[in-house]
Amino acid sequence: MHLAIQKEDKTFVALNSGCGILFAKAELSEGRLCGTTKILFNPWVFRMCDGAFGVVALRQSLLPNDKGTKPYESSLEEGKENCVLLFRSKDLISYTELGLVEVAPKGTKIFDVSCEWRDDKYVLTLATDKGNYMCESPDLTHFGGLQQTLEKPERVHIGLWDAAPACKVDVTEEEYQKLIDCLMPLHNVGIDPIEITVPVGEKAVLPEAVLRYNDGSTFKMPVKWDEVDTQKPGDYVVTGRLQQKKWDFPLTGERGDPMAIRYKGKYYYMATDDEHGQLALKIRVADSIDQIASAEDHVIFTAAKSGEFSGCLWAPELHLINDNLYIFFAAGSPDWFTVQSHVMKLIGSDPTNPADWSKPIRCKNKDNDVLNKNGITLDMTVLQDAGNVYAIWAQREIKKTQDSMECGNSDLYIAKIDPEKPWQQISEPVLLKHPVYSWERAHAEVIEGPFVLRHGDDIFVTYAAALIDYTYSVGILRAKSGTDLLNPDSWHVQNYPALHLLSMPDQIGGGHNSFVKDEYGNDILMIHAIPLKHFRSDPTDMRRYPTFRTVHWDAYGNPRLDMSPERELDPRFAEIKAMVHVK
């Protein structure tokens, strides 16, 4: 389900850059090994009796077409054509799925639906293959009193590209503003005035600029100020130029899954080496994030000629645990469907020296057995909280025969690990999340590439979803520090992607990101994506390249990963003035 807001001139603007906000969950026990993807059809938003929002919609299955090949085609669910799917939301941003409800006799095919709270009951209006009907319910759990009617769901055309006929719902000013704040790109709207007083003869130390954004959030940015003569009393206007961090895209040659860590005063950077066949682990060292792009590659591990570690050296991540540095990565033998998670420990002092690293050790469960006997493990990352160390990784079941291969879902798992031997798990693995939304299952039923981002007491885990092509997206899980992180109920799942095909003006397919602090303490996103200009010239060109950008924390404490340079700093404010009073 997509949302759009109506402006004063009666035109509409799509929220979330035109990407959906609400998605149906897949039926994982239905159909293939990875289940059946579900989509929403003809959603209708209405006010509930308590003032919250309800959504009623039809649910369809995405099934292979007649030739059994992609793209999939949607169809009514066999045996459930007489059902509607219900949701509840307090703000049209976060939703709770209430479930499928049967509202018409078996064999009835519903094509459209609307709902309203009327005379102390919910009234559904149905357009079906047998005519138009109405039914009612006091609480949305069951419906009765089915009767024919001349009424039908009344939909409107809103004039947006590719938009289906829509419904309209009124919102309050407060609800409207929150939708704008949370589901529209943020942009810089001003800078706080700067005015200081200094004694005669003392050096004027001017502060960073405080940038303000349309949602009320702020961001501090360094400023290079002109010198001011404080030898004489007076009022002086000083010019400053904001020192915005910008990184090229592409930043380097073909690399995927970029990440860096600040270790002993320097930045150490790694990524999957697509450019040279994913056959080596390479590390760069730099004094600043800006210097990573031009830093030298140091090969610290090379693929074997055959057998174990002979291919698919994927997603290396550096993690510091109890003052020891480790690399977590996946390796194949050599094919992608053989990759497994491994760990190497820095046993010397120089991370760029291959001799200072231990041999790779395969990750094991608490019973000292392999993590997955019937598939692959990959993209292992580390989460440290409340004295515990956890691993989070992707795991996928694969059924392979001599003639065929069927893949299950790539799921996220979490387990506690031994901080002295982080390849060894010390708790049972817990399923953290399946790929259930259609944006997580576009071209492949995959979630992978988890990485941790902390902000105050909040723990965020971003993850990549779908196939590594233009549909690749970024999702977010959120939990509170100090809670039971092995309990899936401790985690809140954002139902729409934080980054998607339409998020950035020059890139698509962004995913498998990481985060690192810069020298000012700001969170920096490291991510790979496909250049939009490459895709436009050749839609089969799925080469991925890294780039970096600053994470912005919005007024609701959420990380915004889509801050283009122009959104972060309006060019009008690139040069500012400050007032200095010398007394």
Secondary structure, DSSP 8 states (H G I E B T S, - for coil): ---EEE-TTS-EEESGGG--S---B-BTTSSSTT-B-EEEEEEEEEE-TTS-EEEEEEEEEEE--TTS-SS-EEEE-TT-TTEEEEEEESSSSSEEEEEEEE-S-TT--EEEEEEEE-SSSEEEEEEETTEEEEEEESSSS--EEEEE-S-----B----TT---B------HHHHHHHHHHHS---EEEE--EEEEE-TTS------EEEEETTS-EEEE-EEE-----SS-EEEEEEEEE------SS-SSS-EEEEEEEETTEEEEEEE-GGGTT-EEEEEEESSGGGTTTS--EEEEE--SSSTTSEEEEEEEEEEETTEEEEEEEEESSSGGG-EEEEEEB-SS-TT-GGGB---EE-B-TTSSBS-TTEEEEEEEEEEETTEEEEEEEEEEEEE-SS-EEEEEEEEEEEEEETTEEEEE-S--EEEE---BGGGSSSS-BEEEEEEEEETTEEEEEEEES-SSTT-EEEEEEEETTS-TTSGGG-EE-SS-SB-TTSSSSEEEEEEEEEEE-TTS-EEEEEEEEEHHHHHH-TT----EEEEEE-EE-TTS-EE----HHHHS-GGGSEEEEEEEE-
